[in-house]
């Protein structure tokens, strides 16, 4: 039976309503897609602005002070429409970059920038930083098709936080404030192509005992807060600068790893045995002696009871970080040790990190067969060190409460880390 006029009219009404709904949904998709695109553009502008502001921070290498050297600190403040060119502060540099990338106050846009030296930063509460900068961008997007649903505008926003990590500038730091901070004992030659900094205020803060012990730094300087004690003036070159200001710990902002449940009871290798191990929490010690060989896969090894290599023991590993929570680390003469730090990640450039509360002496004395490329960080403990050879220099940063060179040592450069090292500089952290 043919449909009556009423039925035909109902179909037409339903079709019209469906068409209206489909057009509305299509419009909503178009509007959301446009907002997503604008959000990506805003994020790129926020990243560029915050990194530019961080790069313009021209503070001293290890101190960031609000109101000096062009470094500004402020609560979230609008960049405004009138930005000095050239800028007079680093935050104005950030505002100018945001403006250049199409974002400034007015026309439905806001750009807020804030900075401070408090740590941690609000943008990345788990990261300890010396100075942080945050840029927030907001833009109102007029809706085209979807405005018919009563939503005339949508807000899109972007947020970026950067920090400035100082470059250490030196490859040996002795952090103790008193007593002998750095010493060279016996017939020991120390050669570096990067500087040395001794924080002790003692008159013998840097000591070279024995007429044949020498420290030679090329292309850099030696700074001592206190004084220098040597047998003759030729033992230390160049002549140290004494009365220097105290240098801060170059890795003070590096976080300690989270310690979980034990994954291993420990390792004890002797004789001619060979073993390969992987990262984890080692509740017992790792000990390698005799002619045994230990191969370490890349990763972070948390040591709850120390690490030792003695005799003819051999340890090799690439991309390895040892975090020593308690106990000692001891690599004695005759040991063969070749370790290199990770090239990325949280502990980029860090090979040994002793817990900041662990005062046990760390002894790295493998002689010419010991090659550790990366940071050795023992901020609360004495670091006894020998490393490299006259033909194979190391990229190493030594940071100890005190540092004692017990054998010939050769360092050519500082490794780059995520917190300090290399050229330092701005880092995007959120």
C-alpha positions as CSV (number, residue, x, y, z in Angstrom):
1,X,0.0,0.0,0.0
2,X,1.5,3.4,-0.9
3,X,2.6,5.6,2.0
4,X,0.2,8.3,3.0
5,X,1.2,11.9,3.0
6,X,1.7,11.9,6.8
7,X,4.3,9.1,6.6
8,X,6.1,10.8,3.7
9,X,6.2,14.1,5.7
10,X,7.6,12.3,8.8
11,X,10.4,10.8,6.7
12,X,11.3,14.2,5.3
13,X,11.4,15.7,8.7
14,X,13.6,12.9,10.1
15,X,15.9,13.2,7.0
16,X,16.2,16.9,7.5
17,X,17.0,16.5,11.2
18,X,19.6,13.8,10.5
19,X,21.2,16.0,7.8
20,X,21.4,18.8,10.3
21,X,23.0,16.6,12.9
22,X,25.5,15.1,10.4
23,X,26.6,18.6,9.3
24,X,26.9,19.6,12.9
25,X,29.1,16.6,13.7
26,X,31.2,17.2,10.6
27,X,31.7,20.8,11.7
28,X,32.6,19.8,15.2
29,X,35.3,17.5,13.7
30,X,36.7,20.3,11.6
31,X,36.7,22.7,14.6
32,X,38.4,20.2,16.9
33,X,41.0,19.4,14.2
34,X,41.8,23.1,13.8
35,X,42.1,23.5,17.6
36,X,44.5,20.6,17.8
37,X,46.6,22.1,15.0
38,X,46.7,25.5,16.9
39,X,47.6,23.7,20.1
40,X,50.6,22.1,18.4
41,X,51.7,25.5,17.0
42,X,51.3,27.0,20.5
43,X,53.4,24.2,22.0
44,X,56.2,24.8,19.6
45,X,56.1,28.5,20.4
46,X,56.1,27.9,24.1
47,X,59.1,25.5,23.8
48,X,61.0,28.0,21.7
49,X,60.3,30.9,24.0
50,X,61.3,29.1,27.2
51,X,64.5,27.7,25.7
52,X,65.4,31.2,24.4
53,X,64.8,32.7,27.9
54,X,67.0,29.9,29.4
55,X,69.7,30.3,26.8
56,X,69.8,34.1,27.6
57,X,70.6,33.4,31.3
58,X,74.1,34.8,31.5
59,X,74.8,34.0,35.2
60,X,78.1,32.8,36.6
61,X,78.8,29.1,35.9
62,X,77.4,27.7,39.1
63,X,75.3,30.5,40.7
64,X,71.9,31.9,39.5
65,X,70.8,35.0,41.4
66,X,67.6,36.8,40.7
67,X,68.1,40.4,39.5
68,X,71.8,40.0,38.5
69,X,73.4,39.3,35.1
70,X,70.2,39.7,33.3
71,X,68.4,37.0,35.2
72,X,64.8,37.8,36.2
73,X,62.5,36.0,38.7
74,X,58.8,36.7,38.8
75,X,55.4,35.1,39.3
76,X,53.4,34.4,36.2
77,X,53.3,37.7,34.3
78,X,51.8,38.7,30.9
79,X,54.4,39.4,28.3
80,X,52.3,42.3,27.2
81,X,52.3,43.9,23.7
82,X,55.3,46.2,24.1
83,X,58.5,44.2,24.5
84,X,61.9,46.1,24.4
85,X,64.1,45.2,21.4
86,X,66.8,44.4,22.3
87,X,65.4,42.9,25.5
88,X,67.0,43.8,28.9
89,X,66.3,40.5,30.7
90,X,66.2,36.9,29.7
91,X,62.4,36.7,30.2
92,X,61.9,39.5,27.8
93,X,63.9,37.4,25.3
94,X,61.4,34.6,25.9
95,X,58.4,37.0,25.3
96,X,60.0,38.2,22.1
97,X,60.4,34.6,20.8
98,X,56.8,33.9,21.6
99,X,55.7,37.1,19.7
100,X,57.9,36.2,16.7
101,X,56.2,32.8,16.6
102,X,52.8,34.5,16.5
103,X,51.7,34.7,20.1
104,X,51.3,37.9,22.1
105,X,48.8,39.6,24.4
106,X,45.6,40.6,22.8
107,X,43.4,39.2,20.0
108,X,42.3,36.4,22.2
109,X,45.8,35.3,23.2
110,X,47.7,35.4,26.5
111,X,51.4,34.6,27.1
112,X,52.5,34.3,30.7
113,X,56.1,33.8,31.8
114,X,57.5,33.1,35.2
115,X,60.9,32.1,36.7
116,X,62.7,31.6,40.0
117,X,65.6,29.9,41.6
118,X,63.5,27.8,44.0
119,X,63.8,24.1,43.6
120,X,62.2,21.9,42.5
121,X,60.4,23.7,39.7
122,X,56.6,23.8,39.7
123,X,56.6,22.4,36.1
124,X,58.6,19.3,37.1
125,X,58.4,18.7,40.8
126,X,60.6,15.6,40.7
127,X,63.6,17.5,39.2
128,X,66.0,19.5,41.3
129,X,67.1,22.6,39.3
130,X,69.2,25.7,40.0
131,X,66.9,28.0,38.0
132,X,63.6,27.4,36.1
133,X,61.5,29.2,33.6
134,X,57.9,28.5,32.6
135,X,55.9,29.8,29.6
136,X,52.2,29.3,29.3
137,X,50.2,30.2,26.2
138,X,46.5,30.4,25.8
139,X,44.4,31.2,22.7
140,X,40.7,31.4,22.1
141,X,39.6,29.8,18.9
142,X,36.3,31.0,17.4
143,X,34.2,28.0,16.4
144,X,32.7,27.9,12.9
145,X,30.3,25.0,12.4
146,X,30.0,23.8,16.0
147,X,29.0,27.3,17.2
148,X,25.4,26.2,16.4
149,X,25.6,24.0,19.5
150,X,26.2,27.1,21.7
151,X,30.0,26.9,22.0
152,X,31.2,30.0,20.3
153,X,34.9,29.6,21.4
154,X,37.3,26.9,22.6
155,X,40.5,27.6,24.6
156,X,43.7,25.9,23.5
157,X,46.8,26.1,25.6
158,X,50.4,25.1,25.8
159,X,52.9,24.9,28.7
160,X,56.7,24.5,28.8
161,X,59.3,24.6,31.5
162,X,63.1,24.7,31.1
163,X,66.0,24.9,33.4
164,X,69.6,26.0,33.1
165,X,72.2,23.5,34.3
166,X,75.7,24.9,34.8
167,X,78.7,23.6,33.1
168,X,81.3,22.5,35.6
169,X,84.2,23.9,33.6
170,X,86.5,21.6,35.6
171,X,87.0,17.8,35.7
172,X,88.1,17.4,39.3
173,X,86.2,18.8,42.3
174,X,87.2,18.4,46.0
175,X,84.2,19.6,48.0
176,X,85.5,19.4,51.6
177,X,85.5,22.9,53.2
178,X,88.5,22.2,55.5
179,X,91.6,20.0,55.7
180,X,93.5,18.6,52.7
181,X,91.0,18.6,49.9
182,X,93.2,17.3,47.1
183,X,96.5,15.5,47.4
184,X,99.0,13.7,45.2
185,X,101.1,11.1,47.0
186,X,104.5,9.6,46.0
187,X,105.8,9.4,42.5
188,X,102.5,10.2,40.9
189,X,101.8,12.3,37.8
190,X,98.4,13.8,37.2
191,X,97.7,15.2,33.8
192,X,94.4,16.9,32.8
193,X,93.1,19.0,29.9
194,X,90.4,20.5,32.1
195,X,90.5,22.4,35.4
196,X,90.7,21.5,39.1
197,X,88.7,23.1,41.9
198,X,89.5,22.6,45.7
199,X,87.0,24.1,48.1
200,X,89.0,23.6,51.3
201,X,90.1,26.8,53.2
202,X,93.1,25.1,54.7
203,X,96.6,26.4,54.0
204,X,97.4,23.0,52.6
205,X,94.1,22.5,50.7
206,X,96.0,21.2,47.7
207,X,99.0,19.1,48.7
208,X,101.7,17.5,46.6
209,X,103.8,15.3,48.9
210,X,107.1,13.9,47.6
211,X,109.3,15.8,45.2
212,X,108.4,13.6,42.2
213,X,104.6,14.1,42.4
214,X,103.2,16.5,39.8
215,X,99.9,18.0,38.7
216,X,99.8,19.4,35.1
217,X,96.8,21.1,33.7
218,X,96.8,22.2,30.1
219,X,94.2,24.6,28.6
220,X,92.5,25.3,32.0
221,X,93.2,26.5,35.5
222,X,93.5,25.3,39.1
223,X,91.4,27.1,41.8
224,X,91.9,26.7,45.5
225,X,89.9,28.4,48.2
226,X,92.8,28.0,50.7
227,X,96.5,27.5,50.0
228,X,98.9,25.1,48.3
229,X,101.6,22.9,49.9
230,X,104.4,21.5,47.7
231,X,108.0,20.5,47.9
232,X,108.9,22.9,45.0
233,X,107.1,25.4,42.8
234,X,107.4,23.3,39.7
235,X,105.2,20.4,40.9
236,X,101.9,22.1,40.1
237,X,101.3,23.8,36.8
238,X,99.9,26.3,36.1
239,X,100.3,28.2,39.3
240,X,97.0,27.7,41.3
241,X,94.8,30.7,41.9
242,X,94.4,30.8,45.7
243,X,91.7,32.6,47.7
244,X,89.1,31.5,45.2
245,X,85.4,31.5,46.0
246,X,83.8,28.2,47.0
247,X,82.5,26.2,44.1
248,X,79.1,24.5,44.5
249,X,78.7,20.7,43.9
250,X,78.4,20.6,40.1
251,X,76.0,17.6,40.4
252,X,73.9,18.8,43.3
253,X,70.7,18.7,41.3
254,X,71.1,15.1,40.1
255,X,68.4,12.9,41.7
256,X,69.2,9.6,43.3
257,X,67.5,6.5,41.8
258,X,64.5,4.9,43.5
259,X,65.6,1.8,45.4
260,X,63.1,-1.0,45.0
261,X,63.0,-4.6,46.2
262,X,66.1,-6.8,45.9
263,X,66.5,-8.5,42.5
264,X,69.8,-10.3,43.3
265,X,71.5,-11.6,46.4
266,X,74.9,-10.6,45.0
267,X,77.7,-11.9,42.8
268,X,80.9,-13.6,43.9
269,X,83.2,-14.6,41.1
270,X,86.7,-16.3,41.5
271,X,88.9,-18.5,39.5
272,X,88.4,-18.5,35.8
273,X,84.6,-18.2,35.9
274,X,82.6,-15.8,33.7
275,X,79.2,-14.3,34.3
276,X,76.9,-11.7,32.6
277,X,74.6,-9.7,34.8
278,X,71.8,-7.1,34.2
279,X,70.6,-4.0,36.0
280,X,68.7,-4.3,39.3
281,X,69.0,-4.0,43.1
282,X,71.9,-6.1,44.4
283,X,71.4,-6.6,48.1
284,X,74.7,-8.6,48.5
285,X,78.0,-7.3,47.3
286,X,79.4,-7.7,43.7
287,X,82.9,-9.2,44.0
288,X,85.2,-10.2,41.2
289,X,88.6,-11.7,41.9
290,X,91.3,-14.1,40.6
291,X,91.0,-14.4,36.9
292,X,87.2,-14.2,36.8
293,X,85.4,-12.0,34.3
294,X,82.2,-10.1,34.9
295,X,80.2,-8.6,32.0
296,X,77.6,-5.9,32.8
297,X,74.7,-5.3,30.5
298,X,73.6,-1.6,30.1
299,X,71.5,-0.2,33.0
300,X,71.5,1.2,36.5
301,X,72.9,-1.2,39.2
302,X,71.8,-0.3,42.7
303,X,74.4,-1.7,45.2
304,X,73.3,-2.2,48.8
305,X,76.6,-3.8,49.9
306,X,79.4,-2.4,47.7
307,X,81.4,-3.5,44.7
308,X,85.0,-4.8,44.5
309,X,87.4,-6.0,41.8
310,X,90.8,-7.4,42.8
311,X,93.8,-9.3,41.5
312,X,93.4,-10.3,37.9
313,X,89.6,-9.9,37.9
314,X,88.0,-8.2,34.8
315,X,84.9,-6.1,34.6
316,X,83.5,-4.7,31.4
317,X,80.3,-2.8,30.6
318,X,78.9,-0.1,28.3
319,X,76.0,2.2,29.3
320,X,76.4,1.3,33.0
321,X,75.7,3.3,36.1
322,X,76.7,2.0,39.5
323,X,74.7,3.6,42.4
324,X,76.4,2.7,45.7
325,X,73.9,3.0,48.5
326,X,76.1,1.5,51.2
327,X,79.4,-0.3,51.6
328,X,82.5,0.5,49.6
329,X,83.7,0.5,46.0
330,X,87.2,-0.9,45.7
331,X,89.1,-1.5,42.4
332,X,92.6,-2.5,43.4
333,X,95.9,-2.9,41.5
334,X,96.0,-5.6,38.9
335,X,92.3,-5.4,38.3
336,X,91.1,-4.9,34.7
337,X,88.1,-2.6,34.5
338,X,86.5,-0.9,31.5
339,X,83.2,0.9,32.1
340,X,81.5,3.6,30.2
341,X,78.4,5.6,31.2
342,X,75.0,5.7,29.4
343,X,74.8,8.2,26.5
344,X,71.2,9.2,27.2
345,X,68.6,9.0,30.0
346,X,68.6,10.2,33.6
347,X,72.2,9.1,34.2
348,X,73.7,10.1,31.0
349,X,77.5,10.4,31.5
350,X,77.4,9.0,35.0
351,X,79.3,5.8,35.8
352,X,79.6,5.8,39.6
353,X,77.2,7.6,41.9
354,X,77.8,7.0,45.6
355,X,74.8,7.9,47.8
356,X,75.2,11.4,49.3
357,X,75.0,9.9,52.8
358,X,77.6,7.2,52.3
359,X,81.0,8.3,53.7
360,X,82.9,5.0,52.8
361,X,86.1,5.7,50.8
362,X,85.9,4.8,47.1
363,X,89.1,3.4,45.8
364,X,89.6,3.3,42.0
365,X,93.2,2.1,41.7
366,X,93.3,-0.2,38.7
367,X,96.3,1.5,37.3
368,X,96.9,1.5,33.5
369,X,94.3,-1.2,33.1
370,X,91.4,0.9,34.6
371,X,89.4,2.9,32.1
372,X,86.2,4.5,33.5
373,X,84.7,7.0,31.1
374,X,82.1,9.0,32.9
375,X,81.4,10.7,36.2
376,X,82.7,9.3,39.4
377,X,80.7,11.1,42.1
378,X,81.3,10.6,45.8
379,X,80.2,13.9,47.4
380,X,80.4,12.6,51.1
381,X,83.4,10.4,50.8
382,X,87.1,10.3,49.9
383,X,87.9,9.3,46.4
384,X,91.2,7.5,45.8
385,X,91.9,7.5,42.1
386,X,94.2,6.2,39.4
387,X,93.1,6.0,35.8
388,X,94.0,5.9,32.2
389,X,97.4,5.9,30.6
390,X,99.7,8.2,28.7
391,X,98.3,7.0,25.4
392,X,94.6,6.6,26.5
393,X,93.2,9.6,28.3
394,X,89.7,9.5,29.8
395,X,86.6,11.6,29.7
396,X,86.0,11.8,33.4
397,X,84.5,14.1,36.0
398,X,85.8,13.3,39.5
399,X,83.7,14.8,42.3
400,X,84.6,13.8,45.9
401,X,84.5,15.2,49.3
402,X,88.3,14.8,49.1
403,X,90.3,13.5,46.2
404,X,93.6,11.6,46.5
405,X,95.5,10.6,43.4
406,X,97.3,7.4,44.3
407,X,98.7,6.6,40.8
408,X,99.4,8.2,37.5
409,X,96.1,9.6,36.0
410,X,95.2,11.1,32.7
411,X,92.0,13.0,32.0
412,X,91.2,14.7,28.7
413,X,87.7,16.1,29.1
414,X,84.5,16.2,31.2
415,X,81.6,14.0,30.2
416,X,78.2,15.5,29.4
417,X,75.4,14.7,31.8
418,X,71.8,15.8,32.0
419,X,72.6,18.0,35.0
420,X,76.0,19.4,34.4
421,X,78.9,18.7,32.1
422,X,80.0,19.5,28.6
423,X,78.8,23.0,27.7
424,X,75.9,22.9,30.2
425,X,73.0,25.1,29.2
426,X,69.2,25.1,28.8
427,X,67.2,21.9,29.1
428,X,63.5,21.4,28.4
429,X,62.1,19.5,31.4
430,X,58.4,19.7,30.7
